[in-house]
Amino acid sequence: SEIVLARQVIMYLCRNLVDISLESIGKKLGNKDHMTVLHGVNKITEELETNEDLKNKIDVIKKKINPA
């Protein structure tokens, strides 16, 4: 479960911070199908609407990736 969440967060960040396709993201994450990636991105997007802790953690990660 923790691994799934972490993978979905990576999918979400890749989709929102890097200009690459769902297929490319899936290949980088263990040959996942593009629909699996889309599901992961959508799952995190929905979770961010109600989960302040997850939102804060993702904001910290984004700041570490792009401190400017």
Secondary structure, 3 states (H helix, E strand, C coil): CHHHHHHHHHHHHHHHHCCCCHHHHHHHCCCCCHHHHHHHHHHHHHHHCCCHHHHHHHHHHHHHHCCC
